[in-house]
Amino acid sequence: MGFARACSVALVGVEGVVVEVQADLEPGVAAFTLVGLPDKSLVESRDRVRAAIVNSGAEWPQKKLTVGLSPASVPKSGSGFDLAVACAVLGAAERIDPKDIADLLLIGELGLDGRVRPVRGVLPAVLAAAEAGYRQVVVPEQTAGEASLVPGVSVLGVRSLRQLIAVLTNEPVPDEAPAPQGSPDAMLAGLMVPGAGVGTGLAMEPVDGPDLADVAGQRKARTALEVAAAGGHHLLLHGPPGAGKTMLAERLPGVLPPLTRRESLEVTAVHSVAGILPPGEPLVRTPPYCAPHHSATMQSLVGGGNGLPRPGAVSLAHRGVLFLDETPEFSGKALDALRQPLESGHVVVARSAGVVRLPARFLMVLAANPCPCGRHSLHGAGCECPPSAIRRYQARLSGPLLDRVDLRVGVEPVDRVDLLGQGGRGEPTAAVAARVRAARERTAARLQGTPWSVNCEVPGHELRTRWPVASGALAAAERDMERGLLTARGLDRVLRVAWTIADLAGRDRPQACDVDLALDLRTGISRGVPMAADGGVR
């Protein structure tokens, strides 16, 4: 009787659970039994592993073979267990020393010819292995760069099972030629989900081309964009078509600071699981930009799918920007489902196969027209929408959702002088991004030692007690609250925006002018606060 074990990782959402793969050989009729709550693709590994072992030059054991995946209570899916199953079988058959693979973590799919194919989710799997104390992992060669992002882990990238057997048995390693340069590589098919990037509206390349200098006019909207980037505040842009709402939203990722190392690992892990991590780019360094179509379902926004839920648009936009163009055209249920991640920074999706917690700390930008035809706010434009249709259209954005949006700015049509450049252009992205970085540094210094990093995350109670504003600065906000223009949550959000404005202006605490500008950006009622000609905060 032979016994051997190896280890792999089962992914539940973007979190990994180390799974022990045990292989047991007993005398009896040749059979292969796989137990441990596998899904359909994992059950099919029996045929893939058998063919891969034989085609790699090893002998398949003609005995009763049982492979168990422990813990058995954790659902296991995907083909990433193939390599661990094959090594456990070879260890039980004494083709390799069972001691050499007992503490080895293996991830990869096997082709029938023995080649090791890459799979999605390598980064979160190796992160889980490192947290469990594993220091040696074997992954497909195409994903070795992704696995190497985890510090303290020794990574071996292999092209075939034949190569791995040679390494484990101290035999000469056969040379497996990669695909010729410039020719299509079928091995990369396992890394990308067809249509995933298109279906979610995710920008697959870093959004560094569009510049804020291209936006004509829109001083108030540019101010709101800068405040949103500096404090992580959600933004609503409402106005007629063609005024520049989409242009402003597309330039927001360039204003945001680059991702920290920890944030990059979080974003890369989500994209790896979702199958939208570009080959050759193992680490996402810039804030993602996700703009799903207005026909997107609730499952595609917050996560879902058959079996265990998969990341939705809110998770793909983690640490970046989620832009919902034509927001009133989205399903009401889909929009209301955003309320939980807007508050908590994560989304919990429960399905029959299990409960998954996915990260969703994003900056949301909404864009909306004033009516179905978009000409309601334009004088002499010929809007024929009846008042009832306008009310129904605007009511699609529920009060609870809008109450979580800190900045609500009207975008007016661009006049001829600004459009033709005669009125002067605004600042470029680089200048605004520099102010945003400086403001975030001031915020980080003030919040040092707390669990928060930007102003939008600070609870209102903490703002009112630990960091009071200047004396008398809240007078206008208190009057708006008494008139019913502000809720208690709204007052807290005005305070957060006021702190962001003060950080941008370099003040140690918000003054009355900062609170007035925050109220202006939230309610749309002008408080007489002057704005810079280029839209910046002064």
Salt bridges, closest charged atoms under 4 A:
GLU20 OE2 - ARG5 NH1 2.95
ASP47 OD1 - ARG50 NH1 3.36
ASP82 OD2 - ARG48 NE 2.66
ASP103 OD1 - ARG5 NH2 3.88
ASP113 OD2 - ARG115 NE 2.80
GLU141 OE1 - ARG159 NE 2.55
GLU171 OE2 - ARG95 NH1 3.73
GLU176 OE2 - ARG162 NH1 2.97
ASP214 OD2 - ARG251 NH2 3.40
GLU226 OE2 - ARG435 NE 2.83
GLU250 OE1 - ARG251 NH1 3.90
GLU263 OE2 - ARG319 NH1 3.85
GLU266 OE2 - ARG262 NH1 3.27
GLU266 OE1 - HIS318 NE2 2.86
GLU266 OE1 - ARG319 NE 3.10
GLU329 OE1 - ARG396 NH1 3.64
ASP336 OD1 - ARG339 NH1 3.66
GLU343 OE2 - ARG404 NE 3.36
GLU343 OE2 - ARG489 NE 3.66
GLU343 OE2 - ARG493 NH2 2.86
ASP403 OD2 - ARG489 NH1 2.88
ASP403 OD1 - ARG522 NH2 2.91
ASP406 OD2 - HIS233 ND1 2.76
ASP406 OD1 - ARG493 NH1 2.82
GLU427 OE1 - ARG435 NH2 2.68
GLU427 OE2 - ARG538 NH2 3.88
GLU457 OE2 - ARG361 NE 3.91
GLU462 OE1 - ARG466 NH1 3.51
ASP480 OD1 - ARG483 NH1 3.86
ASP480 OD2 - ARG527 NH2 2.57
ASP492 OD1 - ARG464 NH1 2.26
ASP503 OD1 - ARG446 NH1 2.90
ASP514 OD1 - ARG507 NH2 2.52
ASP520 OD1 - LYS220 NZ 2.80
ASP534 OD2 - ARG538 NH2 3.07
